[in-house]
Amino acid sequence: MGDLIYHWIDILWLPIGYFGVHKRHRWWSVGFIAGCMLMMRLQAELLIYGGFTNGIMGLLHSSVYSRGLVTYGIFYALFFIIAHYSPRTEGVIFMAACLSIFFMAFFTTAIVMIL
C-alpha cells in the first residue's frame, strides 16, 4: 500500500493546479501537470528498465523516481508562482509559458536523474 502511495503521490498536484490558478488558466495548468507526470514516469522507467535505479553515474544514492518527484515538484511550484502573477495573460502566451517550463523541467530532471 505504501508503495502505491509513493508512486502516485504527485497526483495531489492536479487539484492544486486546478484550484490554485486563475479560472482562465485552469485547464492549461491541469494539462501541464499531467504532461509532467507522464514525462517523469517515462524518464524514470527508461532508466530503471536499463538497470540504472540510482542513475547512470551513481553519484546520488536516492532512486531516480524520488529525484524526479522532487525536481518536478520544484517546477510545479515555479509554475504556480508564474501563473499567480499573470492573471490577464492570453491563452497562447500562457501555453507558450507552459511549454517552456515543461521543457526546462524535462531537461533539468534528465540531468538530475543521470547523476
C-alpha contacts under 8 A as a table, 3 or more apart, distances in Angstrom:
res1	aa1	res2	aa2	distance
1	M	4	L	5.17
1	M	5	I	6.44
2	G	5	I	5.12
2	G	6	Y	6.12
3	D	6	Y	4.98
3	D	7	H	6.24
4	L	7	H	5.28
4	L	8	W	6.34
5	I	8	W	5.25
5	I	9	I	5.58
6	Y	9	I	5.44
7	H	10	D	7.75
8	W	11	I	5.70
9	I	12	L	6.12
10	D	13	W	5.68
10	D	14	L	7.99
10	D	37	M	7.35
10	D	69	L	7.14
10	D	73	G	7.98
11	I	14	L	5.67
11	I	37	M	7.95
12	L	15	P	6.28
12	L	16	I	6.86
13	W	16	I	5.01
13	W	17	G	5.83
13	W	33	I	7.12
13	W	76	Y	7.95
14	L	17	G	5.00
14	L	18	Y	6.16
14	L	30	V	5.93
14	L	33	I	6.51
14	L	34	A	7.52
15	P	18	Y	4.92
15	P	19	F	6.01
15	P	20	G	7.84
16	I	19	F	5.42
16	I	20	G	5.22
17	G	20	G	5.22
17	G	21	V	6.42
17	G	26	R	6.98
17	G	29	S	5.57
17	G	30	V	5.86
17	G	33	I	7.32
17	G	80	F	7.46
18	Y	21	V	6.41
18	Y	26	R	4.98
18	Y	27	W	7.01
18	Y	29	S	6.49
18	Y	30	V	6.00
19	F	22	H	7.71
19	F	26	R	7.17
20	G	80	F	7.30
20	G	84	H	7.97
21	V	25	H	6.36
21	V	26	R	6.04
21	V	29	S	7.55
21	V	80	F	6.94
21	V	83	A	6.20
21	V	84	H	6.00
22	H	25	H	5.55
22	H	26	R	6.41
22	H	83	A	7.64
22	H	84	H	7.14
22	H	87	P	6.16
23	K	26	R	5.44
24	R	27	W	7.74
24	R	91	G	7.96
25	H	28	W	5.35
25	H	29	S	6.16
25	H	83	A	7.80
25	H	91	G	7.59
25	H	94	F	7.66
26	R	29	S	5.14
26	R	30	V	6.34
27	W	30	V	5.03
27	W	31	G	6.06
28	W	31	G	5.08
28	W	32	F	6.06
28	W	94	F	7.86
28	W	95	M	6.86
28	W	98	C	7.52
29	S	32	F	5.04
29	S	33	I	6.23
29	S	98	C	7.79
30	V	33	I	5.20
30	V	34	A	6.04
31	G	34	A	5.10
31	G	35	G	5.98
32	F	35	G	5.19
32	F	36	C	6.17
32	F	98	C	6.29
32	F	99	L	7.85
32	F	102	F	7.11
33	I	36	C	5.08
33	I	37	M	6.05
33	I	76	Y	7.38
34	A	37	M	5.06
34	A	38	L	6.21
35	G	38	L	5.19
35	G	39	M	6.11
36	C	39	M	5.03
36	C	40	M	5.98
36	C	72	Y	7.24
36	C	102	F	6.71
36	C	105	A	7.96
36	C	106	F	7.82
37	M	40	M	5.26
37	M	41	R	6.35
38	L	41	R	5.28
38	L	42	L	6.24
39	M	42	L	5.01
39	M	43	Q	6.10
39	M	106	F	7.40
40	M	43	Q	5.17
40	M	44	A	6.13
40	M	65	Y	7.81
40	M	68	G	6.06
40	M	69	L	7.63
40	M	72	Y	7.64
40	M	106	F	7.76
40	M	109	T	7.94
41	R	44	A	5.14
41	R	45	E	5.95
41	R	65	Y	7.60
42	L	45	E	5.20
42	L	46	L	6.04
43	Q	46	L	5.23
43	Q	47	L	6.52
43	Q	110	A	7.23
44	A	47	L	5.33
44	A	48	I	6.06
44	A	64	V	5.90
44	A	65	Y	5.49
44	A	68	G	7.36
44	A	113	M	7.73
45	E	48	I	4.98
45	E	49	Y	5.71
46	L	49	Y	5.29
46	L	50	G	6.22
47	L	50	G	5.06
47	L	51	G	6.45
47	L	52	F	5.22
47	L	53	T	6.49
47	L	55	G	6.96
47	L	56	I	7.77
47	L	64	V	7.64
48	I	51	G	5.11
48	I	52	F	5.19
48	I	53	T	4.84
48	I	64	V	7.84
49	Y	52	F	7.39
52	F	55	G	5.03
52	F	56	I	5.54
53	T	63	S	5.72
53	T	64	V	6.06
54	N	57	M	7.98
54	N	58	G	5.49
54	N	60	L	6.81
54	N	61	H	6.08
54	N	62	S	6.08
54	N	63	S	4.78
54	N	64	V	5.60
54	N	113	M	7.81
54	N	115	L	7.95
55	G	58	G	5.13
55	G	59	L	7.64
55	G	60	L	7.57
55	G	63	S	7.36
55	G	64	V	6.03
55	G	113	M	5.47
55	G	114	I	4.62
55	G	115	L	5.43
56	I	113	M	7.83
56	I	114	I	5.02
56	I	115	L	6.33
57	M	114	I	6.18
57	M	115	L	5.14
58	G	61	H	6.81
58	G	114	I	7.80
58	G	115	L	5.94
59	L	115	L	5.44
60	L	115	L	6.24
62	S	66	S	6.74
62	S	67	R	6.92
63	S	66	S	5.47
63	S	67	R	6.44
64	V	67	R	5.07
64	V	68	G	6.13
64	V	113	M	5.22
64	V	114	I	8.00
65	Y	68	G	5.04
65	Y	69	L	6.27
66	S	69	L	5.00
66	S	70	V	6.32
67	R	70	V	5.26
67	R	71	T	6.08
67	R	109	T	7.72
67	R	112	V	6.96
67	R	113	M	6.45
68	G	71	T	5.15
68	G	72	Y	5.89
68	G	109	T	6.02
68	G	112	V	7.77
68	G	113	M	6.88
69	L	72	Y	5.43
69	L	73	G	5.90
70	V	73	G	4.99
70	V	74	I	6.34
71	T	74	I	5.24
71	T	75	F	6.55
71	T	105	A	7.41
71	T	108	T	7.72
71	T	109	T	6.07
71	T	112	V	7.95
72	Y	75	F	4.98
72	Y	76	Y	6.10
72	Y	105	A	6.28
72	Y	109	T	7.21
73	G	76	Y	4.99
73	G	77	A	6.32
74	I	77	A	5.20
74	I	78	L	6.30
75	F	78	L	4.86
75	F	79	F	6.01
75	F	101	I	7.30
75	F	105	A	6.14
76	Y	79	F	4.99
76	Y	80	F	6.22
77	A	80	F	5.13
77	A	81	I	6.27
78	L	81	I	5.19
78	L	82	I	6.29
79	F	82	I	5.15
79	F	83	A	6.03
79	F	98	C	7.70
79	F	101	I	7.08
80	F	83	A	4.93
80	F	84	H	5.92
81	I	84	H	5.17
81	I	85	Y	6.47
82	I	85	Y	5.40
82	I	86	S	6.39
83	A	86	S	5.28
83	A	87	P	6.89
84	H	87	P	6.36
86	S	89	T	5.61
89	T	93	I	6.51
89	T	94	F	6.15
90	E	93	I	5.51
90	E	94	F	6.16
91	G	94	F	5.12
91	G	95	M	6.03
92	V	95	M	5.02
92	V	96	A	6.24
93	I	96	A	5.08
93	I	97	A	6.33
94	F	97	A	5.00
94	F	98	C	6.19
95	M	98	C	4.96
95	M	99	L	6.23
96	A	99	L	5.12
96	A	100	S	6.11
97	A	100	S	5.03
97	A	101	I	6.17
98	C	101	I	5.33
98	C	102	F	6.00
99	L	102	F	4.91
99	L	103	F	6.21
100	S	103	F	5.37
100	S	104	M	6.21
101	I	104	M	4.95
101	I	105	A	6.02
102	F	105	A	5.15
102	F	106	F	6.11
103	F	106	F	4.84
103	F	107	F	6.13
104	M	107	F	5.46
104	M	108	T	6.03
105	A	108	T	5.20
105	A	109	T	5.87
106	F	109	T	5.29
106	F	110	A	6.09
107	F	110	A	5.01
107	F	111	I	6.35
108	T	111	I	5.26
108	T	112	V	6.22
109	T	112	V	4.92
109	T	113	M	5.86
110	A	113	M	5.17
110	A	114	I	6.18
111	I	114	I	5.21
111	I	115	L	6.51
112	V	115	L	5.36
